[in-house]
Amino acid sequence: MPNLNVNISTVLVGLVYEDISLTLRSILVQPTIPKSIIIVCPKNLNYKIEENFSKFKNLKIVNDKGEGVYFAMNMGLDVVTTKLVHYLNAGDEAFNDIYFNINKPGLLKVRIFDENKKFVADAIPLIGNGSYNHQGVIFPANHRKYDTKYLIAADFKLMLFLFKRKLSISQANNDAYVKYFLGGLSSKSNFQAKIEMIRIGFEYSLFYGLFVTLHIIANILLGRFVRRFILKMVSR
């Protein structure tokens, strides 16, 4: 029987059963699992999830209303009863006991893979806490909700405004990580994500807005291949 970390709940958001199942199985085989796993998904997936995962009593299903990923995450947050929450998108995977000894907000290691399932680099917060992958963030469960007027970068705003000090890796096991694949919503809507990040930057402060704008311009000029090469070098 796995150990239960009573401090944390996982909110898992997805639309496709196979992706939800992949993420769910990766969590449930860990030596330590969260107190509850809240799955926000379309109603037509309820039966299949209940049928295949019926022996796990810490699962809760919330029916997605189809208003976007951040609205779905807010719905999951509404039923969290623990002091910490971790958000995953369907298709992400957990490895090597990521929930062991987690008792406060912080970062988990995130390993980034490209569209061909080839390892790219370990994630690093290049422009502050807001730029880290939300899959690698342990949030306090009493955090402000995602701002759903932002369709792509609401996680950037939440982390930027919530964490004033630099976060550090909170995982005692250095081998633990979340696997994240490029090519998701933010990658496919790259231009909109950049516009939203600039708007959020200026919401935060004039200086930070200018900083984010310059960072994005530099990224565009460098191109994807060079950006990924630099990320790999910096994350070593």
N, C-alpha and C positions, 0 to 999 in steps of 0.2 A: 504494500500500500504506500502511495506517495505521501510525503509530508504536506501539510496544509499551511500556507502562509496566510494567517488571518488578517494581516495588515492590508492586503491588496486584492483588488478585483481587476479582471481584464475585460475590456470592451472590445469585441470583435465585430467589425462591420464588413458586410459583403453582400453581393448579389448572386453569386454563382456557387452552387453547392460544392463542387469539386474544390474550389479555392478555399471555401470555409472549412471543409473537411481537412484539407492539408494543414491549415494553420491550427485547427483544433487538435488534431492528432499530435502535432509537434509540441503543443502545450501539455497535453494529458500524459505523455510518456516521460515528462520531466520528473526527477526525484522530488522536486518541490513544486506544487501547483497553487494557483491563487484560490482564495476562499470562494470566489464565484467567478464564472465566466459568462458574460452577458453578450449574447449574440443578437445583433440587430440585422435583420434580413427580411426579404419579402415573405409574405404569409404563405405562399405556395411551397416554401422550403421547410416549413415547420415539421411536417410529418416525416420527411426523410431524415432530418436531424434527430428528432425524437426516436425514430426507429433504430438508427445506427449508433446512437450515443445514450441510450436509455439507462445504462448502468451508472452513468455519472450524474450524481444528484446535485452537483454544484453548478449545473448549467441553467441559465435563464434565457428565454427567447423573447425578444421584443420585435414587433412587426414594424418594418421600415415603411415610412409614408411616401417614399420616393421624392424627397425634397432636397437630396444632396447628401454627401458624405458627412459634412459637419453637423447638419441637422440630425443625422442618424447617431453621431457620436454624442450629441447632447441628449438624445433620447436614452442612450445607454447610461449616461452619467446620472440621469434622473432616478435610476433604480440601484445605484451603487450605495452600499451601506458600510464599506470599509473606509479607512482614512487615506488610502492611496489608490490610484487608478492608473492603468496602463492601457493605451490604445493600440490596437493592431488592425491592419487591413487584411482582408482575406487574401491569401497568397504569401504573406509573411510567414517566416518559420522561426521557432525558438530552439536554441541548442544549449546543452551543457549546464542545465540547472540555473536558468536566468533569474528565478524568483527566490533563490536561496539567500537568506539573511537580509532581504530588502525590508527596511523599516522606516525609510524617510525618502523624500523626493531626491532625485538624482538622475544620472545617465546610465544607460546600458550600452555596451559596445554594439554597434551596428556595422555589419559587413555588407557592402554594396556589390551587387552582381549586375551585369549588363543584360540586354535582351536575349543574348545567346547563352545565358547562365554561366558566364565567365566572370571570375572575381575581378573587381575593379580596384577597390580600396576600402579601408575602414573609414567610416564617416567621422568628420571633425567639424566643429562649429566655426566655420570660416569667418562669419560676420556676427558673432555673438550667439547666445543661447537660442535665439529665434531661428537660426539657420540649421540647427541640428534636426535630424530625422525624428518626427514625433514618435516613431516606433521604438526609439531608444530613450524615451523620457518617462520617468516615473513622476506622475503629477500628484499633488495633494488633491484629494477628492472634493474639497470645497472650493476649487478654482472657479473663476468666472467661466461662463459657457463660451463655446466657440462663437465668434461673430459671423453669423450665416450670410451676411451681405457679401462676404468674400467667399468665392466658390472654390478657389484653389489654394489660397495662402492663409486661411484662417488659423492654421496651426502656427505659422510664423508669428502672427499677431499675438496669439495666446501666450506663447513662450517668451516673446520679447517683453510684453507688459507684466507677465507673472514673475519671471525670474530676474531680479535686479542684479544679483551676484552670479558670477560664473559658476556653473554646475560642474561637478566632477563625477567620474565613474563611481557608482555606488555598489557595484557588484563585487562581492568578496572573491568570487571565482573568476580569474582573469581569462579563462577559456570560454566563458559564457558569452553568447551574442545572439542578436536577432538578424536573420537574413532578409535583406530588402532587395527587391528587383527594380531596376530602372525600367521605364516604359509604362508607368502607371498614369494616373490622372494628371499629376503635376508635370510629367514629362511630355504627355500628349498635348497639354494646353500650356506649353512653355511660355509663349508670348503673354498670355493672360496672367500667368503666375508672376512674371516679372513686373507687369503693370501694377498688380495688387501689392507686391512687396514694396515697390516704390511708394505707393499711397500709404501703406502701413508705416513705412519708415518716416514719412513726413508727419503722420499722426503722432508718432513717438517724439520726434524733435526735428528741427530744421537740420541740425548737424547730422543726425543719423539718416535722415532722408537723402541728403547729399551723398553720404557715405555709401548707402545702398545703391543709389543711382550710378555712382562711379564704379562700384564693384560689378554691377550688371553690365555696364558698357564694356568694361575690361573683359568680362566673360564672353561677350558677343564677339569682340575683336579676336580673342584667342582661338575660338572654335572648340567644338566638342572634343576632338582628339587631344588637343593640347591641354584642355581643362582636366580631362580624366588622367592624363599623364602627370600633371602637377599634383592633383589630389592624391595619386598613388605615392608620389615622392614625399609629399608633406605628411602623409599619414603613417609613414614608416617609423 
